[in-house]
Each structure stands twice: as C-alpha cells, then as structure tokens.
C-alpha cells in the first residue's frame, strides 16, 4: 500500500490549496493548519493513503465541521470535536474506524479529518466527497451516489454528543444536525458516511488532497520567487480561467440558521475596467454575474483570491477595498451527472438557472 506522511510544509500548501478550492466556504483553514502543525510537532503522524489502495473491507467515515464559518472567527474550535464525533459513531456501530475521508476538500474541512486521524492513529484517504466545498450534507457524493447517511454522530467543544442511528433521509439529517450545531454554539463536528473501502472507491472523488497540495505548492513557489504570475500558477494547476479582476465595493453578509448568506459586489480593474461583478454565496460562492450576465454557476468552482499573493478570500473575510481576482475552475465530472445536478446545481439553491459548464459560459 502506497502512503505518504504529511509534513509541516505540506500543511502550508494544503491550507492554501484547500482555501482556494473551498470557493469561499468550508471554514478558514488557517486555524486547522495551526492545530495540525502542533500535533506534528508533538510527534504525531498524519498518514495519507491513495483511494485505489484502500482495502475493500476497511471501515471508513467522514468527519468535519458543521455550521456557519463566521462563528469560528469569534469562537475557535477546541480541537477535540472531531475525535469525539468519530468515537461516538464507533461506539454506536461497535467497530473501530480504520481510516477517515474528508467530506470536502475545500477550506478547513480538508484539515479537520487530519487532526482527528493524527489523534486516533489512523490514516486519511486522498479523496473527498465534493472536490470543493458545499454547504449541506445532501451535496456530498457519498450520498448522491446512494450511500446511507445513517448512523451519524455530532459532538461540540464541550463534549456533548448526539447520535442519529436512523432516519428518513439525508435531507432530514441535514435539518436535525444543523439545528444541533446552532444550539451547540453555531459550530460542531459531524461524523457520518460510515462505509466500506469498496464504497469509498465507488463514490469518492480521488486525489483531491494531493491536488490541494499541488495548488498550494504553486502559490508558495511563486511567492518565494516574488513572481507576478501567481494567478497563472493557480490556473495551470486547476485548468481554471480568470473571470474578473477588481476591487470589492460592497458586501451584504448575514449569518442565520447555520449559514452565511449574502452577495459581494466588485468594480473591475485592468482588463475588466468599467465592468462590474456580483457573486452570491451561501457559505460558498454560488453564482457569478459579470455586467449582469451569468459567467459561472455551481457546481463549478467560483474562487476569490487576493490578486497580489494568491491568498484565498473566504466569505467571512470579504472586505471593502480588497483587490481580488475571481477564478473559475471546472468541477469534478461526478458533480455534472443528472443525479448530482439535482442536488448541487443552481436550482438546488433556488436559482431559476440551468447549469451550463464553465467552459461554455466564461
């Protein structure tokens, strides 16, 4: 079985890459990176296994943070929530978990499973269930492609645990766990998608942890060279395209019901001088309009980065005056199937738009 161990420089790169792939959501990876770095310095390991090398019989689950990303600005996670959620799930199923797999590669939820894996002494799988970040459980490919969402366990920073042994469907589980996270202070860890290795290979998006690391390495390398081609480096690692460059001139953002919702408006600069862009978001960036015309929609990735250093700008960090570049990145083919688009396409978020691939719009 081919594995690799995450080092501190890998965490730096993954945090940047995952922040970009988070499309504004998934939680800011900076705090998670600091927590994971501390565990590495204490001598704990984070071992990564390729998806194709995972044995059929392994018992796997996903774990990550749930709630509004803005909450973690004022209320830092304790760092024990994810382990608590996985232990509660293990207790219910009566088996130890052999490996963890991220629900989403985007943002802090790419690093959260590493923290739990290091503390538990088990590996993490180089794959995830989104190839980006999304705001709700039904949008994870494990559930889109027919895996059960039950049982599920939630744990907060105080050690409160809730186990959901069974239920109607993943939409009900989303409502129940989201309500629990709100009552737990706006943020909690959720362990879900109890599956076999064979299930993981069928439903997961492979290689996304390595992809985040590659993107981050490109950005860090360009910074070290004092290169002015950081945006080009990101595009070369993602098959992406520039949708807009300019300055943020207005942010309408509110936190309610466990989500961050709103819009950000930008005025164009350089090649986009005289143009405007508006992006709507629900934790993650959903739709981008340039001069009133749609140029990108979910599930394709709409990523906002600092124009100077390529640092990802999450929805909770959007500020007036920031000079940013907006990038469009094609999503995984697993998100473009008819069954996936029912759950992750524009209409799933209330927009009367049919999904059109980024390649056709931008």
RAWODA-V992014 format. One record per run of one state. SS is the DSSP state (a for helix, b for strand, c for the rest). FROM is the first residue (numbers start at 1). TO is the last residue. If there is no record, write none. Layout:
BEGIN
[[SS/FROM/TO] [SS/FROM/TO]]
END
This chain:
BEGIN
[[c/1/2] [b/3/5] [c/6/7] [a/8/21] [c/22/28] [a/29/41] [c/42/46] [b/47/50] [a/51/53] [c/54/58] [b/59/67] [c/68/70] [a/71/74] [c/75/80] [a/81/93] [c/94/98] [b/99/101] [c/102/108] [a/109/120] [c/121/122] [b/123/128] [c/129/136] [a/137/139] [c/140/140] [a/141/144] [c/145/151] [b/152/155] [c/156/160] [b/161/164] [c/165/169] [a/170/183] [c/184/186] [b/187/196] [a/197/203] [c/204/204] [b/205/206] [c/207/207] [a/208/224] [c/225/229] [a/230/238] [c/239/240] [b/241/256] [c/257/258] [b/259/268] [c/269/269] [a/270/272] [c/273/275] [b/276/282] [c/283/284] [b/285/290] [c/291/292] [b/293/297] [c/298/300] [b/301/306] [c/307/311] [b/312/312] [c/313/314] [a/315/317] [c/318/322] [b/323/329] [c/330/332] [a/333/335] [c/336/337] [a/338/344] [c/345/345] [a/346/349] [c/350/357] [a/358/361] [c/362/362]]
END
